[in-house]
Amino acid sequence: MAFFRSVDALSRLRSRAGQQSCLSNTVRWLQMQSSSDLDLHAQLKELIPEEQERLKKLKSEHGKVQLGNITVDMVLGGMRGMTGLLWETSLLDPDEGIRFRGLSIPECQKVLPAAKPDGEPLPEGLLWLLLTGKAPSKAQVDALSKELRDRATVPDHVFKAIDALPVSAHPMTQFATGVMALQVQSEFQKAYEMGIPKSKYWEPTYEDSLSLIARVPIVASYVYRRIYKDGKMIPVDDSLDYGGNFSHMLGFDSPQMQELMRLYVTIHSDHEGGNVSAHTGHLVGSALSDPYLSFAAALNGLAGPLHGLANQEVLLWIKSVVDECGENITKEQLKDYVWKTLSGGKVVPGFGHGVLRKTDPRYTCQREFALKHLPDDPLFQLVSKLYEVVPPILTELGKVKNPWPNVDAHSGVLLNHFGLTEARCYTVLFGVSRSIGICSQLIWDRALGLPLERPKSVTMEWLENYCKKAKAA
C-alpha cells in the first residue's frame, strides 16, 4: 500500500507545465503494472469487491452532487453533452481523444504486448486492460489468447441460421443473425433461470462475454467468405493471436495484414459509453438480457449510416473521387470536388465527430501505419490530400464544430490496400472490434450491480410549458 500511496502523492504533485508528460507517463506506468497471475477471472474476482465499495462510497458521500445543467438543446439534440452514464473502460476527451483506462492510444502502443518487436498491440492485451485497469505482461496476454482460442467454437446451427438468409442480405444483417443464434449457449440465461444470486451475476456474464468475444471472428469471417469468396471456412490457427487469427480466417495471411488487424481491432474496441452501439449494449444489458442479446442489439445500432456504416461510405466516396478525377488529382481539383459535394447537400464522409474537437488519434495512428507500410498507395496519398484540403473548407463554412478527420477517414484505405476491398463488410470488422469494449463493460455493469436504465422523457408541450414558467419566474 505504501507503494501506491507514493504513486498517488506523485499524481497530486503533477503540474501542467513542462514535465507533465514525462511524469504522468511514469506514474501511469507504475499504476498500470499487473500482477503475475495469469488467471483473468481470478484477478477480476479480487478487484470487484474493492470497486463495489468504491461505488458504494461514491453514492453515499456524493450522490446529491450536481454534474451540470440540462438544456432544451440537449433534450432535442440527441442528448449531446449530457452526462448520464457510468462507463468504466474508456473516457473520451474532446481534445485528447480516447483513453482506455487512462491510457492514450500512443501509450497503449508502448505498454501493451505485441506479437513482434515494435509491432502493434495485441487486442487481448487491451481486453485485459479494459477489464482490470492494469497493463498485462506478455505471459498474461499469451494465456488469455489461448483461452480465447479454446473458446472459439461455433455450433452448426449458427451457420444454418445465416444460410437461411439470402446471400445478398447486408453483411451486418447476417452477422447480427449469427450472434443471435449463438444466444442459445448463454450461461447467464441458464444461471438466471436457476436463481443465481445478484451478487454472482458477473460470473456467467464473464463466461458469456469471453465466449462471445472468442466466437464473433468466426461468425464474421464466415459471413465475409459466404458473400465474397467460395463459402468455405478457414479454421482457427492455434499458433496465432486474436487479431492474426481473424485476418487468417478472413483469408489474409500476410504479416502486414495481420498487424493491421491487430491495430484495427484494438483502436475500434471501445469509445466511451455514449455512442449508439455502446449505449445500446449497456441499455439492453441493464434489463438483464445476456451478453449475446445485448451485443446483437448493439450491432443493429452499429449498422446505421450515422454510426458504423460510415467507414464503408468513406471508401466508396474516395473511389468516386478517383473515378471522376483520376488518382493523380491535384489539391485544387480536390477542393473543387469537395465544394461540389457540399453544394449538393451532401457531407464529406470521415470528417467531424460528435465529441472530438481535434483530429481523431485513431486516425493518426492509422496514418502512421500507412506511412510505414504503404506510403506510395494512391488512395492513401488521396487521403493525405483530403487531410489538407477538407478541414479549411469545413471551417470556412462555419457549420461544424470539428472539421478534422475521424477514424473512418482512414480505415477503409488500409483494408483496401491489403486486399479486403469489399466495403460493405467493413462494419462487420468494426463489430468484431466492439465486442471487446461492450462485453468488458457488461461484466462491470453486473459486477457493480448497475440498475435498469430508465430516463425520463417529455413531450414538446411539456417543454413549452416548462420554458414559459421558467421565463416568467
HUFENUR-V973869 format. One line per field, one symbol per residue. ss: DSSP state (A for helix, B for strand, O for the rest). phi: phi as a letter, one per 40 degrees, with the letter a starting at -180 (. if undefined). psi: psi as a letter, one per 30 degrees, with the letter a starting at -180 (. if undefined). Layout:
# HUFENUR-V973869
ss: ???
phi: ???
psi: ???
This chain:
# HUFENUR-V973869
ss: OAAAAAAAAAAAAOOOOOOAAAAAAAAAAAAABOOOOOOAAAAAAAAAAAAAAAAAAAAAAAOOOOOOOOOAAAAAOOOOOOOOOOOOOBBBBOOOBBBBOOBOAAAAAAAOOBOOOOOOBOAAAAAAAAAAOOBOOAAAAAAAAAAAAAAOOOOAAAAAAAAOOOOOOOAAAAAAAAAAAAAAAOAAAAAAAOOOOAAAAAAAAAAAAAAAAAAAAAAAAAAAAAAAOOOOOOOOOOOOOAAAAAAAAAOOOOAAAAAAAAAAAAAAOOOOOOOAAAAAAAAAAAOOOOAAAAAAAAAAAAOOOOOOOAAAAAAAAAAAAAAAAOOOOOAAAAAAAAAAAAAOOOOOOOBOOOOOOOOOAAAAAAAAAAAAAOOOOAAAAAAAAAAAAAAAAAAAAOOOOOOOBOOAAAAAAAAAAOOOOOAAAAAAAAAAAAAAAAAAAAAAAAAOOOOOOOOOOOOAAAAAAAAAAAAAO
phi: .cccccccccdcccbccdcdccccccccccccccccccccdcccdccddccccccccdcccbdccccibcbcdcccbggdgccabcaccaabcdbcgcbcfgbccdccccbcdbcadgccccdcccdccccbgbccccccccccdcccccccbbccccccccccccccdddcccccccccccccccccdcccccgdcdcbdcccccccccccdcccccccccdccccbbcgccbcccccbccccccdccchbbcdccccccccdcccccaagcccdccccdccccccgccdcccccccccccccdcbcccccccccccccccccbgccccccccdcccccccccgbbccgbgacbcbadcccccccccccccbacccdccccccccccccdccccccgbbcbcccbdccbcccccccchccccccccccdcdccdccccccdccdcccgccccaccbbccccccccccccccc
psi: eeefeeeeeeeffklgaegeeeeeeeeeeeffkllfkfjeeeeeeeeeeeeeeeeeeeeefgfgkkfakkleeeefhggkgjjgkkjfflkjkfefakkjhfkleeeefefkklflkgalkkeeeeeeeeefgkklleeeeeeeeeeeeefikklefeeeeefflkffkkeeeeeeeeeeffffgkeeeeeefghklefgefefeeeeeeeeeefeeeeeeeeefeefbgfkkklkjfflaeeeeeeeffgjgkeeeeeeeeeeeefgekhlffleeeeeeeeeffggkleeeeeeeeeeeffkfgcffeeeeeeeeeeeeeeeflfhkleeeeeeeeeeeefgglljkgklkfekglkkfeeefeeeeeeefhfgkeeeeeeeeeeeeeeeeeeeegfkfjglkaeffeeeeeeeegfifjfffefeeeeeefeeeeeeeeeeeeefhklkkilkllleeeeeeeeeeeef.
